[in-house]
């Protein structure tokens, strides 16, 4: 019989050999999709990268783009170790979660995986996405398609070009939803978008649908304004909700006649809203001039702050346009004032709110006007054309003429010349000196001094500068791309300053919306792209075409995706996180500005 000492030494040798044995002996990598079989539209699936034999993965695999049929949700890792036959094997898995968004047959192409100092290539994977919109997916949650879903409803399915309408997204649930976030917010093609989502937490109410009681709330509301005629498709949005489910049953709940949260956990469940189709009819010809661009109704009112004023004194003229429709599109009025009225550029303010079926708002122009001559004068009516949807015809809205009494007399001198006038206030007198002149040189010759040549060349420099300035002004006035490129940095800084102000307030959605607007704006201005309605995919394609590096393009896409998620997630009060995000966006905009120059 062996002694206890010899037995202990043998056991240590056995364990040491097991621990020092090579980890599986061979490194391998593969990719596969779960769940197996068909994947329903709106449900989640995972692209798994499994690495066996090592955990030395120094760089994440570069996945191929799956944008044609899936929306990226996030990633996670897990590892496992198994001992068998005196050997220890380890498996490291990276799991990438996606939400299926488009029906069809697709193939995930091969991609490289670097592990354990080697490079492996995966096999292509066939994926079938079946048409089953609205069916939640979240693993073994027990949540069916009738338990949790999202509906999209338009206030009208047939509209006129330029007529605003409302699209409302509503969540319906019979399960316990603890939180939710937007996973996909596509930008509608061919629309101006006005966010009118209610501020704060969604208001939950009880409603009956198809004979079943649901808890429901509006999670997003947008006003869409079509920019062209034809059939328009509005793609569905994606939502991931955290649902509380029972992972174990309380053995005493039935006995005491009560329910319990014993063993409950939260699981992610993803859903897609239904798509929408809208028919947009073209506007008839014969629009009156000037045309406001408003499709709906319009009222025009003009007032002055006083009806009697002295010559060369300022009076404030206020022109207010209000009605139903896209009032933001109304251009600056053309004032047909007398020639001796000096008019300064207006201060513009606007206010827009949603109604049950569209938009209503106002736009105000405040002018400072200075009459230069006395008399009984008049501010002529201000007119704007619009399309009356109810009547199906163009109308013209006009303000009333405003009488203005100007007292005083015509002023001679500088006061009568205005801002650009120049007056001759006096004449110099040249005196005659009698007697002989005592002329003698007092210094070096005129042509040999630096001051002479400086003064001689100064007009040429001034002329060249004036030509360059005029050329710059002509480009600003006539070349839209040049003008937008020149002002891109200034506009971006202004928007970032507004986002910094919003970072300290409670409205997180407004903060992330302003950051996204600033980022999209600097790209749109530099590349002369339409800022409104441009999708993230089109924006990143334009950046690649402009020679921007792949890392910067990926950073732009990631930042915009984070903005979209945060804009529609439950509001957060973490101002520190917003400050960090603002620094990240500011640095990215600086890199973009340098590369696009």
RODO-2510 file (C-alpha; in nm, 4 decimals, decimal comma):
residues 597
     n   res          X          Y          Z
     1     x     0,0000     0,0000     0,0000
     2     x     0,1272     0,3504    -0,0910
     3     x     0,1936     0,6018     0,1833
     4     x    -0,0177     0,9205     0,2018
     5     x     0,2913     1,1188     0,1036
     6     x     0,3496     0,9228    -0,2192
     7     x    -0,0220     0,9431    -0,3027
     8     x    -0,0178     1,3234    -0,2677
     9     x     0,2874     1,3535    -0,4928
    10     x     0,1217     1,1393    -0,7575
    11     x    -0,1950     1,3517    -0,7449
    12     x     0,0059     1,6750    -0,7852
    13     x     0,1896     1,5277    -1,0823
    14     x    -0,1400     1,4291    -1,2435
    15     x    -0,2947     1,7757    -1,1963
    16     x     0,0195     1,9510    -1,3115
    17     x     0,0275     1,7437    -1,6259
    18     x    -0,3330     1,8276    -1,6976
    19     x    -0,2789     2,2000    -1,6452
    20     x     0,0376     2,2058    -1,8544
    21     x    -0,1206     2,0098    -2,1373
    22     x    -0,1665     2,2125    -2,4577
    23     x    -0,5018     2,3861    -2,4844
    24     x    -0,6772     2,1619    -2,7382
    25     x    -0,3573     2,1270    -2,9383
    26     x    -0,5034     2,2941    -3,2515
    27     x    -0,6485     2,6402    -3,3176
    28     x    -0,9551     2,6717    -3,5419
    29     x    -1,2277     2,9289    -3,6195
    30     x    -1,5714     2,9126    -3,7761
    31     x    -1,8826     3,1308    -3,8187
    32     x    -2,2459     3,0258    -3,7926
    33     x    -2,5891     3,1843    -3,7493
    34     x    -2,8405     3,1141    -3,4732
    35     x    -3,1220     3,0311    -3,4674
    36     x    -3,1046     2,7757    -3,7439
    37     x    -3,3590     2,7747    -4,0247
    38     x    -3,5705     3,0654    -4,1461
    39     x    -3,5568     3,4010    -3,9685
    40     x    -3,8684     3,6144    -3,9535
    41     x    -3,8719     3,9804    -4,0512
    42     x    -3,8348     4,1856    -3,7334
    43     x    -3,6795     3,9039    -3,5301
    44     x    -3,3236     3,8885    -3,4014
    45     x    -3,0505     3,6492    -3,5035
    46     x    -2,6854     3,6126    -3,4056
    47     x    -2,3775     3,5813    -3,6222
    48     x    -2,1410     3,3775    -3,4050
    49     x    -1,7643     3,3684    -3,4509
    50     x    -1,6338     3,0643    -3,2590
    51     x    -1,2577     3,0290    -3,1926
    52     x    -1,1311     2,7020    -3,0478
    53     x    -0,7915     2,6260    -2,9005
    54     x    -0,6954     2,9789    -2,7906
    55     x    -0,8260     3,2963    -2,6370
    56     x    -0,5590     3,5100    -2,8020
    57     x    -0,7865     3,7301    -3,0175
    58     x    -0,6084     4,0624    -3,0486
    59     x    -0,8418     4,2203    -3,3061
    60     x    -1,2139     4,1852    -3,3680
    61     x    -1,3080     4,0283    -3,7017
    62     x    -1,4048     4,2724    -3,9779
    63     x    -1,7581     4,1598    -4,0575
    64     x    -1,9041     4,2086    -4,4058
    65     x    -2,1847     4,4626    -4,4418
    66     x    -2,5291     4,3159    -4,3754
    67     x    -2,7185     4,6422    -4,4310
    68     x    -2,9226     4,4941    -4,7159
    69     x    -3,1267     4,2757    -4,4852
    70     x    -3,0279     4,3338    -4,1204
    71     x    -2,9771     4,6057    -3,8587
    72     x    -2,6860     4,5737    -3,6145
    73     x    -2,7916     4,5674    -3,2467
    74     x    -2,4789     4,4890    -3,0446
    75     x    -2,2214     4,2271    -2,9537
    76     x    -2,1127     4,0131    -2,6596
    77     x    -1,8496     3,7501    -2,5829
    78     x    -1,8442     3,4257    -2,3914
    79     x    -1,5858     3,1574    -2,3257
    80     x    -1,5946     2,8006    -2,2009
    81     x    -1,3333     2,5509    -2,0866
    82     x    -1,3635     2,1708    -2,0936
    83     x    -1,1311     1,9002    -1,9588
    84     x    -1,1285     1,5543    -2,1175
    85     x    -0,8648     1,2846    -2,1507
    86     x    -0,6052     1,4831    -1,9616
    87     x    -0,6396     1,7789    -2,1956
    88     x    -0,8031     2,1173    -2,1497
    89     x    -0,9931     2,2681    -2,4455
    90     x    -1,1123     2,6256    -2,4564
    91     x    -1,3681     2,7944    -2,6808
    92     x    -1,4081     3,1703    -2,7260
    93     x    -1,7217     3,3004    -2,9003
    94     x    -1,8031     3,6522    -3,0238
    95     x    -2,1765     3,6956    -3,0769
    96     x    -2,3030     3,9751    -3,3046
    97     x    -2,6767     4,0446    -3,2731
    98     x    -2,8814     4,1659    -3,5693
    99     x    -3,2457     4,2367    -3,6419
   100     x    -3,3777     4,1063    -3,9754
   101     x    -3,5489     4,3851    -4,1705
   102     x    -3,5947     4,2681    -4,5316
   103     x    -3,7457     3,9485    -4,6678
   104     x    -3,5404     3,7362    -4,9074
   105     x    -3,2515     3,4921    -4,9542
   106     x    -2,9085     3,6287    -4,8666
   107     x    -2,5509     3,5081    -4,8298
   108     x    -2,3050     3,6272    -4,5662
   109     x    -1,9724     3,6222    -4,7535
   110     x    -1,6464     3,4870    -4,6140
   111     x    -1,4363     3,7034    -4,3826
   112     x    -1,1046     3,6694    -4,2015
   113     x    -1,0593     3,5863    -3,8339
   114     x    -0,7207     3,6408    -3,6661
   115     x    -0,6560     3,4210    -3,3604
   116     x    -0,3532     3,2663    -3,1967
   117     x    -0,1184     3,4369    -3,4426
   118     x    -0,2961     3,2763    -3,7418
   119     x    -0,5549     3,3972    -3,9956
   120     x    -0,8608     3,1850    -4,0711
   121     x    -1,1267     3,2344    -4,3377
   122     x    -1,4881     3,1474    -4,2645
   123     x    -1,7270     2,9702    -4,4980
   124     x    -2,0145     3,1631    -4,6671
   125     x    -2,3447     3,1372    -4,4784
   126     x    -2,6882     3,1294    -4,6440
   127     x    -2,9631     3,3167    -4,4607
   128     x    -3,3367     3,3025    -4,5395
   129     x    -3,5523     3,5880    -4,4053
   130     x    -3,9211     3,5004    -4,4155
   131     x    -4,2105     3,7463    -4,4262
   132     x    -4,3399     3,7546    -4,0696
   133     x    -4,3431     4,1225    -3,9653
   134     x    -4,4492     4,2068    -3,6148
   135     x    -4,3412     3,8746    -3,4650
   136     x    -4,1224     3,9440    -3,1593
   137     x    -3,7940     3,7689    -3,1136
   138     x    -3,6001     3,7318    -2,7950
   139     x    -3,5177     3,3737    -2,7287
   140     x    -3,7262     3,1577    -2,5008
   141     x    -3,9329     3,4455    -2,3617
   142     x    -4,2763     3,3055    -2,4294
   143     x    -4,3758     3,6393    -2,5902
   144     x    -4,5954     3,5944    -2,8953
   145     x    -4,6807     3,8249    -3,1838
   146     x    -5,0055     3,9308    -3,0139
   147     x    -4,8322     4,0103    -2,6848
   148     x    -4,5991     4,2868    -2,8050
   149     x    -4,5993     4,4791    -3,1339
   150     x    -4,5555     4,8245    -3,2887
   151     x    -4,8030     4,9951    -3,5223
   152     x    -4,7381     5,2815    -3,7627
   153     x    -5,0375     5,4899    -3,8632
   154     x    -5,0469     5,7867    -4,1047
   155     x    -5,3031     6,0640    -4,0688
   156     x    -5,3652     6,0397    -4,4445
   157     x    -5,2658     5,7957    -4,7181
   158     x    -5,3384     6,0320    -5,0105
   159     x    -5,1983     6,3843    -5,0009
   160     x    -5,0783     6,6681    -5,2211
   161     x    -4,7125     6,7510    -5,2816
   162     x    -4,5960     6,9779    -4,9985
   163     x    -4,8868     6,8882    -4,7655
   164     x    -4,7716     6,7822    -4,4161
   165     x    -4,9149     6,4704    -4,2545
   166     x    -4,8486     6,2897    -3,9272
   167     x    -4,7073     5,9388    -3,8801
   168     x    -4,7588     5,8017    -3,5293
   169     x    -4,5760     5,4971    -3,3909
   170     x    -4,7440     5,3234    -3,0991
   171     x    -4,6313     5,0299    -2,8837
   172     x    -4,8914     4,7726    -2,7715
   173     x    -4,8102     4,5214    -2,4994
   174     x    -4,9689     4,2595    -2,2754
   175     x    -4,6368     4,1780    -2,1061
   176     x    -4,4267     4,3653    -1,8522
   177     x    -4,1969     4,6000    -2,0507
   178     x    -3,9350     4,7620    -1,8270
   179     x    -3,7654     4,9740    -2,0955
   180     x    -3,7247     5,0023    -2,4703
   181     x    -3,4995     5,1627    -2,7304
   182     x    -3,5030     5,2278    -3,1019
   183     x    -3,2847     4,9888    -3,2997
   184     x    -3,3708     5,1208    -3,6448
   185     x    -3,4981     5,4625    -3,7496
   186     x    -3,4804     5,4862    -4,1304
   187     x    -3,5014     5,8303    -4,2861
   188     x    -3,7961     5,8504    -4,5271
   189     x    -3,6899     5,9138    -4,8865
   190     x    -3,8544     6,2120    -5,0574
   191     x    -3,9771     6,3826    -4,7370
   192     x    -3,8875     6,6719    -4,5154
   193     x    -3,9029     6,5393    -4,1581
   194     x    -4,0245     6,7386    -3,8576
   195     x    -3,9916     6,5639    -3,5200
   196     x    -4,3011     6,6235    -3,3064
   197     x    -4,2570     6,3420    -3,0533
   198     x    -4,3997     6,4450    -2,7126
   199     x    -4,1352     6,5387    -2,4599
   200     x    -4,0713     6,3291    -2,1484
   201     x    -4,1790     5,9747    -2,0741
   202     x    -4,4437     5,8228    -2,3047
   203     x    -4,7937     5,8472    -2,1613
   204     x    -4,9256     5,4939    -2,1074
   205     x    -5,2967     5,4236    -2,1400
   206     x    -5,5249     5,1218    -2,1599
   207     x    -5,6916     5,0517    -2,4949
   208     x    -5,8799     4,7663    -2,6530
   209     x    -5,7651     4,6293    -2,9894
   210     x    -5,9369     4,3432    -3,1697
   211     x    -6,1203     4,2538    -2,8499
   212     x    -5,8006     4,2413    -2,6377
   213     x    -5,6936     4,4883    -2,3690
   214     x    -5,3453     4,6375    -2,4101
   215     x    -5,1223     4,8886    -2,2405
   216     x    -5,0196     5,1292    -2,5156
   217     x    -4,8205     5,4496    -2,5637
   218     x    -4,7020     5,6738    -2,8470
   219     x    -4,3235     5,6300    -2,8726
   220     x    -4,2634     5,8471    -3,1793
   221     x    -4,4543     6,1041    -3,3817
   222     x    -4,3194     6,2752    -3,6936
   223     x    -4,4611     6,5194    -3,9469
   224     x    -4,3613     6,4337    -4,3047
   225     x    -4,3749     6,6810    -4,5933
   226     x    -4,3420     6,5228    -4,9420
   227     x    -4,1005     6,6992    -5,1756
   228     x    -4,2252     6,5319    -5,4924
   229     x    -4,5201     6,3452    -5,6415
   230     x    -4,5582     5,9676    -5,6744
   231     x    -4,5924     5,6603    -5,4548
   232     x    -4,3815     5,6877    -5,1415
   233     x    -4,2795     5,3981    -4,9149
   234     x    -4,2143     5,4609    -4,5442
   235     x    -3,9969     5,1831    -4,4048
   236     x    -4,0706     5,0313    -4,0616
   237     x    -3,8857     5,1301    -3,7468
   238     x    -3,7266     4,8732    -3,5163
   239     x    -3,7642     4,8566    -3,1378
   240     x    -3,5918     4,6414    -2,8777
   241     x    -3,7861     4,6096    -2,5519
   242     x    -3,6657     4,4641    -2,2237
   243     x    -3,9408     4,2270    -2,1088
   244     x    -3,9619     4,0796    -1,7579
   245     x    -4,0246     3,7040    -1,7727
   246     x    -4,0478     3,4327    -1,5094
   247     x    -3,7324     3,2193    -1,5102
   248     x    -3,8544     3,0097    -1,2171
   249     x    -4,1880     2,9503    -1,0527
   250     x    -4,2610     3,0478    -0,6937
   251     x    -4,3811     2,7234    -0,5279
   252     x    -4,5952     2,9168    -0,2780
   253     x    -4,7727     3,1504    -0,5247
   254     x    -5,0588     2,9102    -0,6022
   255     x    -5,0920     2,7966    -0,2410
   256     x    -5,1412     3,1510    -0,1102
   257     x    -5,3373     3,2617    -0,4141
   258     x    -5,0890     3,5306    -0,5191
   259     x    -4,8334     3,5931    -0,7906
   260     x    -4,4684     3,6621    -0,7269
   261     x    -4,1635     3,8071    -0,8994
   262     x    -3,9557     3,5198    -0,7593
   263     x    -3,6888     3,4315    -1,0126
   264     x    -3,7937     3,6920    -1,2747
   265     x    -3,5411     3,8152    -1,5316
   266     x    -3,5467     4,0609    -1,8215
   267     x    -3,4938     3,9473    -2,1794
   268     x    -3,4593     4,1571    -2,4983
   269     x    -3,7476     4,1310    -2,7453
   270     x    -3,7301     4,2979    -3,0874
   271     x    -4,0183     4,4020    -3,3119
   272     x    -4,0702     4,5981    -3,6334
   273     x    -4,3566     4,8299    -3,7137
   274     x    -4,5631     4,7861    -4,0265
   275     x    -4,4499     4,9699    -4,3439
   276     x    -4,6656     5,2465    -4,4922
   277     x    -4,7474     5,3490    -4,8485
   278     x    -4,8533     5,7046    -4,9296
   279     x    -4,9801     5,8403    -5,2614
   280     x    -4,8585     6,1945    -5,3311
   281     x    -5,0465     6,3915    -5,5983
   282     x    -4,8668     6,6700    -5,7876
   283     x    -4,9684     7,0328    -5,7399
   284     x    -5,1538     7,1892    -6,0337
   285     x    -4,9846     7,4540    -6,2466
   286     x    -5,0562     7,8237    -6,2184
   287     x    -4,9180     7,9015    -5,8720
   288     x    -4,9407     8,2754    -5,7941
   289     x    -4,6272     8,4832    -5,7386
   290     x    -4,4797     8,5192    -5,4906
   291     x    -4,5595     8,1610    -5,3818
   292     x    -4,5086     8,0761    -5,0142
   293     x    -4,4759     7,6982    -5,0560
   294     x    -4,7551     7,6465    -4,7997
   295     x    -5,0087     7,3739    -4,8771
   296     x    -5,3010     7,4188    -4,6395
   297     x    -5,4039     7,7666    -4,5287
   298     x    -5,2265     8,0994    -4,4791
   299     x    -5,2940     8,4348    -4,3133
   300     x    -5,0734     8,7410    -4,3559
   301     x    -5,0729     9,0350    -4,1131
   302     x    -4,8474     9,3424    -4,1070
   303     x    -4,8196     9,6017    -3,8282
   304     x    -4,5969     9,8937    -3,7292
   305     x    -4,5107     9,9859    -3,3715
   306     x    -4,6369    10,3442    -3,4290
   307     x    -4,8291    10,5219    -3,7036
   308     x    -4,6581    10,8608    -3,6682
   309     x    -4,2826    10,9168    -3,6844
   310     x    -4,0335    11,1928    -3,7589
   311     x    -3,8215    11,1771    -4,0720
   312     x    -3,4963    10,9826    -4,0226
   313     x    -3,6352    10,8008    -3,7178
   314     x    -3,6747    10,4237    -3,7091
   315     x    -4,0046    10,2360    -3,7041
   316     x    -4,0491     9,8581    -3,6607
   317     x    -4,2497     9,6789    -3,9288
   318     x    -4,3674     9,3281    -3,8290
   319     x    -4,4927     9,0816    -4,0912
   320     x    -4,6493     8,7662    -3,9450
   321     x    -4,7516     8,4667    -4,1580
   322     x    -4,9499     8,1873    -3,9918
   323     x    -5,1535     7,8890    -4,0963
   324     x    -5,1637     7,5155    -4,1610
   325     x    -4,8737     7,3725    -4,3552
   326     x    -4,4965     7,3938    -4,3786
   327     x    -4,4519     7,7521    -4,2601
   328     x    -4,0733     7,6977    -4,2276
   329     x    -4,0524     7,7013    -4,6089
   330     x    -4,1969     8,0533    -4,6426
   331     x    -3,9337     8,2827    -4,7987
   332     x    -3,8631     8,6390    -4,6907
   333     x    -4,1335     8,8794    -4,8145
   334     x    -4,0562     9,1339    -5,0851
   335     x    -4,1473     9,4772    -4,9489
   336     x    -4,2618     9,7277    -5,2111
   337     x    -4,1717    10,0320    -5,0019
   338     x    -4,1101    10,3846    -5,1376
   339     x    -3,7592    10,4544    -5,2637
   340     x    -3,6761    10,6924    -4,9773
   341     x    -3,7434    10,4227    -4,7137
   342     x    -3,4288    10,2575    -4,5793
   343     x    -3,4901     9,8941    -4,4808
   344     x    -3,2592     9,6784    -4,2684
   345     x    -3,2455     9,2954    -4,2888
   346     x    -3,5224     9,1318    -4,0821
   347     x    -3,5044     8,9312    -3,7622
   348     x    -3,6848     8,6011    -3,8240
   349     x    -3,8626     8,3862    -3,5659
   350     x    -4,0775     8,0789    -3,6227
   351     x    -4,2943     7,8416    -3,4233
   352     x    -4,4303     7,5056    -3,5424
   353     x    -4,6519     7,2510    -3,3664
   354     x    -4,8331     6,9371    -3,4754
   355     x    -5,2075     6,9062    -3,5086
   356     x    -5,4045     6,5862    -3,5398
   357     x    -5,3384     6,5614    -3,9131
   358     x    -5,0489     6,7950    -3,9962
   359     x    -4,8548     7,1042    -3,8910
   360     x    -4,9597     7,4493    -3,7847
   361     x    -4,7335     7,7398    -3,7039
   362     x    -4,6219     8,0934    -3,7709
   363     x    -4,3210     8,2782    -3,9090
   364     x    -4,2493     8,6388    -3,8182
   365     x    -4,0237     8,8933    -3,9941
   366     x    -3,9331     9,2104    -3,8014
   367     x    -3,7877     9,4956    -4,0104
   368     x    -3,6352     9,8235    -3,8980
   369     x    -3,7522    10,0881    -4,1476
   370     x    -3,6328    10,4516    -4,1611
   371     x    -3,8351    10,6998    -4,3726
   372     x    -3,6051    10,9754    -4,5022
   373     x    -3,8668    11,2222    -4,6326
   374     x    -4,1775    11,3705    -4,4645
   375     x    -4,5357    11,3314    -4,5793
   376     x    -4,8326    11,0969    -4,5638
   377     x    -4,6805    10,7652    -4,6615
   378     x    -4,8081    10,4071    -4,6839
   379     x    -4,6664    10,0590    -4,6311
   380     x    -4,8131     9,8560    -4,9205
   381     x    -4,9816     9,5176    -4,8589
   382     x    -4,7625     9,2080    -4,8282
   383     x    -4,8897     8,9229    -5,0485
   384     x    -4,8180     8,5499    -5,0643
   385     x    -4,9746     8,2716    -5,2669
   386     x    -5,0596     7,9285    -5,1215
   387     x    -5,2488     7,6141    -5,2154
   388     x    -5,5820     7,5680    -5,0351
   389     x    -5,6224     7,1932    -4,9858
   390     x    -5,9862     7,2183    -4,8801
   391     x    -6,0818     7,4157    -5,1928
   392     x    -5,8361     7,2402    -5,4248
   393     x    -5,7187     7,5728    -5,5692
   394     x    -5,4515     7,8384    -5,5294
   395     x    -5,5272     8,1402    -5,3133
   396     x    -5,3512     8,4658    -5,2320
   397     x    -5,3282     8,5964    -4,8759
   398     x    -5,2483     8,9648    -4,8248
   399     x    -5,2115     9,2080    -4,5378
   400     x    -5,3801     9,5463    -4,5162
   401     x    -5,2031     9,8626    -4,6307
   402     x    -5,0633    10,0591    -4,3359
   403     x    -5,0768    10,4422    -4,3361
   404     x    -4,7719    10,6135    -4,1889
   405     x    -4,7432    10,9834    -4,1089
   406     x    -4,3872    11,1157    -4,1391
   407     x    -4,3322    11,4592    -3,9804
   408     x    -4,0414    11,7009    -4,0135
   409     x    -3,8616    11,8381    -4,3147
   410     x    -3,6024    11,7188    -4,5601
   411     x    -3,2720    11,7153    -4,3758
   412     x    -2,9602    11,8374    -4,5533
   413     x    -2,6224    11,6971    -4,4585
   414     x    -2,5149    11,3637    -4,3163
   415     x    -2,8534    11,2713    -4,1664
   416     x    -3,0127    11,2769    -4,5112
   417     x    -2,7467    11,0622    -4,6729
   418     x    -2,8202    10,7321    -4,4956
   419     x    -2,5760    10,4582    -4,4056
   420     x    -2,3740    10,4686    -4,7300
   421     x    -2,3804    10,8426    -4,7949
   422     x    -2,0722    11,0684    -4,8024
   423     x    -2,0929    11,4448    -4,7447
   424     x    -1,8452    11,7207    -4,8208
   425     x    -1,8315    11,9069    -4,4919
   426     x    -1,5706    12,1657    -4,5794
   427     x    -1,3217    12,2791    -4,8407
   428     x    -0,9550    12,3280    -4,7702
   429     x    -0,8092    12,6698    -4,8421
   430     x    -0,4774    12,6892    -5,0249
   431     x    -0,2951    13,0067    -4,9248
   432     x    -0,0607    13,2006    -5,1541
   433     x     0,2837    13,2736    -5,0187
   434     x     0,4480    13,5932    -5,1425
   435     x     0,8164    13,6346    -5,1796
   436     x     1,1086    13,4214    -5,2868
   437     x     1,1169    13,0639    -5,1876
   438     x     1,4174    12,9209    -5,0089
   439     x     1,4367    12,5697    -5,1650
   440     x     1,6999    12,3239    -5,0505
   441     x     1,7122    11,9447    -5,0154
   442     x     1,6002    11,8259    -4,6744
   443     x     1,6742    11,4564    -4,7006
   444     x     1,7152    11,1613    -4,9382
   445     x     1,5319    11,1604    -5,2681
   446     x     1,1653    11,0682    -5,2786
   447     x     1,2140    10,7657    -5,5032
   448     x     1,4750    10,6187    -5,2765
   449     x     1,2545    10,5867    -4,9684
   450     x     1,0683    10,2724    -4,8617
   451     x     0,7641    10,4804    -4,7719
   452     x     0,7281    10,5963    -5,1341
   453     x     0,7276    10,2454    -5,2734
   454     x     0,4958    10,1300    -4,9988
   455     x     0,2485    10,4035    -5,0842
   456     x     0,2941    10,3398    -5,4566
   457     x     0,2226     9,9678    -5,4293
   458     x    -0,0555    10,0027    -5,1755
   459     x    -0,3235    10,0881    -5,4398
   460     x    -0,2268     9,7804    -5,6442
   461     x    -0,2566     9,5613    -5,3367
   462     x    -0,5901     9,7241    -5,2534
   463     x    -0,7200     9,6655    -5,6079
   464     x    -0,6120     9,3008    -5,5973
   465     x    -0,7764     9,2583    -5,2587
   466     x    -1,0951     9,4222    -5,3846
   467     x    -1,1020     9,1939    -5,6902
   468     x    -1,0503     8,8901    -5,4682
   469     x    -1,3205     9,0050    -5,2269
   470     x    -1,5650     9,0680    -5,5106
   471     x    -1,4874     8,7296    -5,6589
   472     x    -1,5471     8,5743    -5,3157
   473     x    -1,8813     8,7577    -5,2834
   474     x    -1,9867     8,6522    -5,6339
   475     x    -1,9078     8,2910    -5,5512
   476     x    -2,1041     8,3191    -5,2273
   477     x    -2,4024     8,4604    -5,4163
   478     x    -2,3930     8,2338    -5,7217
   479     x    -2,2122     7,9149    -5,6240
   480     x    -2,4169     7,7283    -5,3632
   481     x    -2,1511     7,4621    -5,3094
   482     x    -1,8802     7,7222    -5,2502
   483     x    -2,1001     7,9207    -5,0113
   484     x    -2,1964     7,6133    -4,8108
   485     x    -1,8351     7,4966    -4,7943
   486     x    -1,7128     7,8334    -4,6685
   487     x    -1,9678     7,8542    -4,3929
   488     x    -1,9559     7,4848    -4,2934
   489     x    -1,7149     7,5304    -4,0019
   490     x    -1,8948     7,8350    -3,8660
   491     x    -2,2387     7,6708    -3,8830
   492     x    -2,1044     7,3511    -3,7237
   493     x    -1,9528     7,5455    -3,4312
   494     x    -2,2825     7,7269    -3,3795
   495     x    -2,4755     7,3995    -3,3693
   496     x    -2,2252     7,2411    -3,1315
   497     x    -2,2614     7,5449    -2,9051
   498     x    -2,6382     7,4909    -2,9031
   499     x    -2,5848     7,1205    -2,8241
   500     x    -2,3528     7,2160    -2,5368
   501     x    -2,6284     7,4362    -2,3972
   502     x    -2,8793     7,1500    -2,4248
   503     x    -2,6353     6,9066    -2,2569
   504     x    -2,7058     7,0638    -1,9190
   505     x    -3,0840     7,0535    -1,9552
   506     x    -3,3289     6,7719    -1,8940
   507     x    -3,4211     6,7259    -2,2606
   508     x    -3,1748     6,4541    -2,3687
   509     x    -3,3587     6,3920    -2,6960
   510     x    -3,3120     6,7528    -2,8070
   511     x    -2,9398     6,7307    -2,7230
   512     x    -2,8760     6,4198    -2,9333
   513     x    -3,0935     6,5574    -3,2159
   514     x    -2,8810     6,8748    -3,2240
   515     x    -2,5538     6,6761    -3,2261
   516     x    -2,6828     6,4629    -3,5166
   517     x    -2,7919     6,7788    -3,6974
   518     x    -2,4466     6,9338    -3,6519
   519     x    -2,2677     6,6226    -3,7785
   520     x    -2,4949     6,5784    -4,0786
   521     x    -2,4752     6,9515    -4,1487
   522     x    -2,0961     6,9719    -4,1728
   523     x    -2,0908     6,6790    -4,4192
   524     x    -2,3831     6,8160    -4,6225
   525     x    -2,2285     7,1651    -4,6417
   526     x    -1,8812     7,0421    -4,7371
   527     x    -2,0139     6,8043    -5,0059
   528     x    -2,3106     7,0234    -5,1133
   529     x    -2,5668     6,7563    -5,0267
   530     x    -2,9296     6,8148    -4,9235
   531     x    -2,9216     6,8178    -4,5434
   532     x    -3,2900     6,7290    -4,4976
   533     x    -3,3928     6,3729    -4,5759
   534     x    -3,0415     6,2355    -4,6442
   535     x    -3,0019     5,8840    -4,5091
   536     x    -2,7028     5,7696    -4,3083
   537     x    -2,6134     5,5146    -4,5769
   538     x    -2,6139     5,7827    -4,8516
   539     x    -2,4093     6,0110    -4,6300
   540     x    -2,1419     5,7489    -4,5623
   541     x    -2,1317     5,6564    -4,9346
   542     x    -2,0757     6,0231    -5,0179
   543     x    -1,7928     6,0411    -4,7634
   544     x    -1,6241     5,7365    -4,9161
   545     x    -1,6589     5,8945    -5,2613
   546     x    -1,4960     6,2127    -5,1298
   547     x    -1,1876     6,0187    -5,0170
   548     x    -1,2572     6,0143    -4,6435
   549     x    -1,0770     5,7317    -4,4637
   550     x    -1,2690     5,4176    -4,3715
   551     x    -1,2067     5,4687    -3,9984
   552     x    -1,3585     5,8168    -4,0110
   553     x    -1,6603     5,6936    -4,2104
   554     x    -1,7189     5,4167    -3,9554
   555     x    -1,6891     5,6687    -3,6713
   556     x    -1,9483     5,8965    -3,8382
   557     x    -2,1895     5,6088    -3,8835
   558     x    -2,1412     5,4922    -3,5240
   559     x    -2,1958     5,8436    -3,3874
   560     x    -2,5175     5,8935    -3,5894
   561     x    -2,6473     5,5511    -3,4848
   562     x    -2,5833     5,6375    -3,1193
   563     x    -2,7694     5,9673    -3,1656
   564     x    -3,0698     5,7859    -3,3160
   565     x    -3,0777     5,5337    -3,0319
   566     x    -3,0502     5,7990    -2,7623
   567     x    -3,3095     6,0270    -2,9232
   568     x    -3,5753     5,7602    -2,8883
   569     x    -3,4584     5,5854    -2,5714
   570     x    -3,6131     5,6679    -2,2328
   571     x    -3,4752     6,0067    -2,1190
   572     x    -3,1525     6,0029    -1,9136
   573     x    -3,0299     6,2671    -1,6668
   574     x    -2,6604     6,1748    -1,6949
   575     x    -2,5065     6,5065    -1,8074
   576     x    -2,1531     6,3652    -1,7782
   577     x    -2,2307     6,1090    -2,0479
   578     x    -2,3629     6,3852    -2,2736
   579     x    -2,0472     6,5933    -2,2203
   580     x    -1,8311     6,2960    -2,3200
   581     x    -2,0473     6,2319    -2,6250
   582     x    -2,0229     6,6005    -2,7214
   583     x    -1,6422     6,5888    -2,7012
   584     x    -1,6458     6,2770    -2,9168
   585     x    -1,8681     6,4433    -3,1788
   586     x    -1,6606     6,7642    -3,1737
   587     x    -1,3364     6,5745    -3,2318
   588     x    -1,4971     6,3744    -3,5122
   589     x    -1,6238     6,6936    -3,6807
   590     x    -1,2724     6,8393    -3,6646
   591     x    -1,1307     6,5287    -3,8352
   592     x    -1,4084     6,5411    -4,0966
   593     x    -1,3453     6,9090    -4,1659
   594     x    -0,9725     6,8471    -4,2226
   595     x    -1,0260     6,5460    -4,4494
   596     x    -1,3019     6,7101    -4,6548
   597     x    -1,0915     7,0216    -4,7146
***
